[in-house]
Amino acid sequence: MAIKKTESGWIVDVQPGGRGNKRYRKGFNTKREALEWETWLKGQLLQDPAWSPKQDKDARRLSELIILWWDHHGRELRAGEDTRSRLDNLAQAIGDPIAVTFTADTFATYRRERLDAGIKPNTVNREHAYLRSLFNELIRLGQWKRANPLSGVRQFKIVEAELTFLTLDQVRALLTKLECSRNPDVATVARIALATGARWGEAEGLRSSQLRHHGIEFSATKSGKNRTVPVEQSLLATLNRRATGRVRLFGDCYDAFRYAISESGLELPDGQLTHVLRHTFASHFMINGGNILALQRILGHSDLKMTMRYAHLAPEHLAEAVTLNPLARL
């Protein structure tokens, strides 16, 4: 039998070339690891019949590489703890294989199981990115001497969802609902997001030290860079009055916002609940003739491609198509 169960785990015992040819034996904790190694071994011999496995004593498991990544790099990242948690969960879900047996095929099998279980391709792509970055960083640090096993794996192409934004009438109706909320902070937090394009967490977590004489400085942002956005003096005056004697200006009001959205009858795509305020700011900014580079700075996008999603809303977007096409030149 090629794979046999023992008291201590599973043993792969194969002679790919048939009786009388070289035998390969290796032990594993799980049957899945044994099957993956057997498939990998046969693939190597198929490419080169003279191939012989190197004596490799590296028995580190994927979870051990994650600890190395954390000790040498991850603990210094702003989102390091969250990333480590995701990596730990990934390692367990995959079966915490011995790292040298972790291959592109291993991950391809895992993500197919995830998709079959109803997990969205976007989520699987993020898991792929976390693992690929893990190996890349360990290679850079000299802690992993082999190639990145995921370097040749392509992510799924995702059809970009349409960004929903609110019309002026919808904004008015929503603000009316928010003003009637029992939560004293939710309306002001929403106004900040609509006035600056801030993410909900940035607006809700605002501190008095972030107020400037002409606007708001957003710090500890997703991109890691501070940005200052000017706001109208009336809104700034409201914030300054609220800041008196306070460190943090607002309490938690996400649930109150969600309730107001429900009460107002607005139907929003999944994942765009509070983010619709940011999309609304950016969309109206471009509709009213704003500059795409200025919008990038206001939103704090590190990559202009993220901001370009709003470019088509500009009145002059691709306007040259009307005058520069061959039919117009006849």
C-alpha positions in Angstrom: 0.0 0.0 0.0 1.4 3.4 -1.0 0.0 5.2 2.1 -0.5 3.3 5.4 -1.9 4.3 8.7 0.3 3.7 11.8 0.0 4.3 15.5 2.0 7.5 15.1 0.4 8.9 11.9 0.6 8.0 8.2 3.5 6.6 6.2 4.0 7.1 2.5 5.9 4.0 1.0 6.1 4.1 -2.8 8.2 2.8 -5.7 7.1 5.1 -8.6 9.3 3.2 -11.0 7.9 -0.2 -10.1 9.4 -3.2 -8.3 13.2 -3.1 -8.1 13.4 0.7 -8.4 14.1 3.2 -5.7 11.7 3.3 -2.8 10.6 6.5 -1.1 9.4 6.5 2.5 8.2 9.4 4.7 6.0 9.9 7.7 3.3 12.4 8.3 0.8 13.3 11.0 -2.3 13.4 8.7 -3.4 11.5 5.7 -3.9 14.7 3.8 -0.2 15.6 4.2 0.7 12.1 3.1 -1.4 12.4 -0.1 -0.1 15.8 -0.9 3.6 14.6 -0.6 2.9 11.6 -2.7 1.4 13.7 -5.4 4.3 16.1 -5.2 6.9 13.3 -5.4 5.3 11.8 -8.5 5.2 15.2 -10.2 9.0 15.6 -9.6 9.8 12.2 -11.0 7.5 12.8 -14.0 9.5 15.9 -14.9 12.9 14.3 -14.3 13.2 10.5 -13.8 16.7 11.0 -12.5 15.5 13.4 -9.8 16.3 12.5 -6.2 14.9 14.3 -3.1 17.4 16.2 -1.1 17.8 15.2 2.5 15.7 17.8 4.2 15.5 18.0 8.0 13.3 21.1 8.0 10.2 19.8 9.8 8.8 23.3 10.7 5.1 23.5 10.3 3.2 26.5 8.8 2.2 27.6 12.3 5.9 27.8 13.3 6.7 30.0 10.3 3.9 32.3 11.4 5.6 32.7 14.8 8.8 33.5 13.0 7.1 36.1 10.9 5.5 37.6 14.0 8.8 37.8 15.9 10.8 39.3 13.1 8.3 41.5 11.4 4.6 41.2 12.2 4.7 42.7 15.7 5.8 46.0 14.3 2.9 46.3 11.9 -0.1 48.6 12.8 -2.5 45.7 11.9 0.0 43.0 13.0 -2.2 41.3 15.6 -5.1 41.1 13.3 -3.0 39.7 10.5 -1.4 37.1 12.8 -4.9 36.0 13.9 -5.9 35.5 10.3 -2.8 33.6 9.5 -3.2 31.3 12.6 -6.8 30.6 11.5 -5.6 29.8 8.0 -2.9 27.5 9.2 -5.4 25.5 11.3 -8.0 25.4 8.5 -5.4 24.0 6.0 -4.3 21.4 8.6 -1.1 23.1 9.7 1.1 21.1 7.2 4.8 20.8 7.4 5.9 23.9 5.5 8.1 22.2 2.9 5.1 20.1 1.8 2.9 23.1 1.4 2.5 23.7 -2.3 0.4 25.6 -4.8 -1.8 22.5 -5.2 -2.3 22.4 -1.4 -3.7 25.9 -1.4 -5.7 25.4 -4.6 -7.4 22.4 -3.0 -8.1 24.5 0.2 -9.6 27.4 -1.6 -11.8 25.2 -3.8 -13.2 23.8 -0.6 -13.8 27.3 0.7 -15.6 28.3 -2.4 -17.7 25.2 -2.3 -18.6 26.1 1.3 -20.0 29.5 0.1 -17.0 31.7 1.0 -16.7 34.7 -1.4 -13.8 34.8 -3.9 -12.8 38.2 -2.4 -12.2 36.5 1.0 -10.2 33.7 -0.6 -8.1 36.3 -2.4 -7.3 38.0 0.8 -6.2 34.7 2.4 -4.0 34.0 -0.6 -2.4 37.5 -0.2 -1.8 36.9 3.5 0.0 33.6 2.9 2.0 34.9 -0.1 3.2 37.9 1.9 4.2 35.6 4.8 6.5 33.6 2.6 7.8 36.7 0.8 8.8 38.4 4.1 10.4 35.2 5.5 12.5 35.0 2.2 13.5 38.6 2.6 14.6 37.9 6.2 16.5 34.8 5.3 14.2 32.5 7.3 12.9 30.7 4.2 15.4 29.4 1.7 13.0 28.0 -0.9 10.8 29.7 -3.4 7.4 31.1 -2.4 5.0 28.2 -2.9 2.2 30.7 -3.9 4.2 32.8 -6.3 2.7 31.2 -9.3 -0.9 31.1 -8.0 -3.2 33.7 -9.6 -6.0 35.3 -7.6 -9.5 35.2 -8.8 -10.6 38.1 -11.0 -13.4 39.9 -9.2 -16.1 41.8 -11.0 -16.0 45.2 -9.4 -19.3 46.1 -7.6 -21.0 49.3 -8.5 -20.4 52.0 -5.9 -23.6 53.3 -4.5 -24.0 56.9 -3.5 -26.9 58.9 -2.1 -28.7 61.7 -4.0 -29.1 65.0 -2.3 -32.7 64.2 -1.5 -31.6 60.9 0.1 -29.0 62.7 2.1 -31.6 65.1 3.5 -34.0 62.3 4.4 -31.2 60.3 6.1 -30.0 63.3 8.1 -33.6 64.0 9.2 -33.8 60.4 10.5 -30.4 60.7 12.2 -31.4 64.0 13.9 -34.4 62.1 15.5 -32.2 59.3 16.8 -31.9 58.7 20.5 -28.1 58.6 20.0 -26.8 62.1 20.5 -23.7 61.6 18.3 -24.8 59.7 15.2 -26.0 62.7 13.2 -22.8 64.7 13.7 -20.6 61.7 12.9 -22.5 61.2 9.6 -22.1 64.9 8.8 -18.3 64.6 9.3 -18.2 61.6 6.9 -20.3 63.5 4.3 -18.2 66.6 4.6 -14.8 65.0 4.5 -15.1 61.6 2.9 -13.8 60.1 6.2 -14.3 56.4 7.0 -16.9 55.8 9.7 -14.3 54.7 12.2 -12.2 57.8 11.5 -15.1 60.1 12.1 -16.5 58.2 15.1 -13.1 58.0 16.8 -12.3 61.7 16.4 -10.4 63.3 19.3 -10.3 66.9 20.3 -6.5 67.0 19.5 -7.3 66.4 15.8 -9.3 69.6 15.3 -7.4 72.4 13.5 -8.4 76.0 12.9 -9.5 75.2 9.4 -10.3 71.5 9.4 -9.8 68.0 10.8 -6.6 66.0 10.8 -7.2 62.3 10.4 -4.5 60.2 12.0 -3.9 56.4 12.4 -5.6 55.9 9.1 -5.9 52.8 7.0 -3.0 53.9 4.7 -0.9 54.9 7.8 -0.6 58.5 6.7 -2.1 61.6 8.3 -4.3 63.9 6.2 -6.0 67.1 6.9 -9.3 68.0 5.3 -10.8 71.5 5.5 -14.5 71.8 6.7 -17.0 74.5 6.9 -16.6 76.8 9.9 -20.1 76.0 11.2 -19.3 72.3 11.5 -15.9 73.1 13.0 -17.6 75.3 15.6 -20.0 72.5 16.5 -17.0 70.2 17.0 -15.0 72.7 19.0 -18.0 73.1 21.4 -18.3 69.4 21.8 -14.5 69.0 22.4 -14.6 71.1 25.5 -13.4 68.9 28.4 -13.4 65.8 26.2 -10.6 63.6 24.7 -12.9 61.6 22.4 -15.7 63.6 20.9 -18.2 60.8 20.3 -19.4 57.5 21.7 -20.3 54.4 19.6 -23.1 55.1 17.2 -22.8 52.5 14.5 -26.0 50.6 15.5 -27.9 53.9 15.6 -26.8 54.6 12.0 -27.7 51.1 10.9 -31.2 51.6 12.4 -31.7 55.0 10.7 -30.7 53.4 7.3 -33.3 50.7 7.9 -36.0 53.2 8.9 -35.3 55.5 5.9 -35.9 52.6 3.5 -32.5 52.8 1.8 -31.3 49.6 0.2 -27.5 49.4 0.1 -25.2 46.7 -1.2 -23.5 44.3 1.2 -20.5 46.0 2.8 -21.5 49.5 2.0 -23.5 50.5 5.1 -21.5 53.3 6.6 -19.1 53.4 3.6 -22.0 54.8 1.5 -21.2 58.2 3.1 -17.6 58.1 1.9 -18.8 57.1 -1.6 -21.4 59.9 -1.5 -18.8 62.5 -0.7 -16.4 61.2 -3.4 -19.2 60.9 -6.0 -20.6 64.4 -5.5 -17.1 65.8 -5.4 -16.4 64.6 -8.9 -19.9 65.4 -10.2 -19.4 69.0 -9.1 -16.2 69.3 -11.0 -13.6 68.2 -8.4 -10.0 67.2 -9.3 -9.2 63.5 -9.2 -5.8 64.1 -7.6 -7.3 66.4 -5.0 -9.8 63.7 -4.2 -7.0 61.1 -3.8 -5.4 63.3 -1.1 -8.7 63.9 0.6 -9.6 60.3 0.8 -6.1 59.2 1.7 -5.8 56.6 -1.1 -2.2 55.4 -1.5 -3.0 54.2 -5.0 -4.6 56.4 -7.5 -6.4 53.4 -9.1 -8.7 53.3 -6.0 -9.7 56.9 -6.6 -10.2 56.5 -10.4 -13.3 54.5 -9.6 -15.0 57.9 -9.3 -13.5 59.5 -12.4 -16.4 58.6 -14.7 -18.7 60.9 -12.6 -16.8 64.0 -13.6 -18.7 66.2 -16.2 -15.7 66.3 -18.5 -14.8 62.6 -18.2 -13.6 61.3 -21.6 -15.5 64.3 -23.2 -12.9 64.3 -26.0 -14.6 61.2 -27.4 -17.4 63.5 -28.7 -15.0 65.8 -30.7 -12.0 63.7 -31.4 -13.7 60.7 -33.0 -13.3 60.2 -36.8 -17.0 60.7 -37.5 -16.9 64.2 -35.8 -13.9 65.1 -38.0 -15.7 64.4 -41.3 
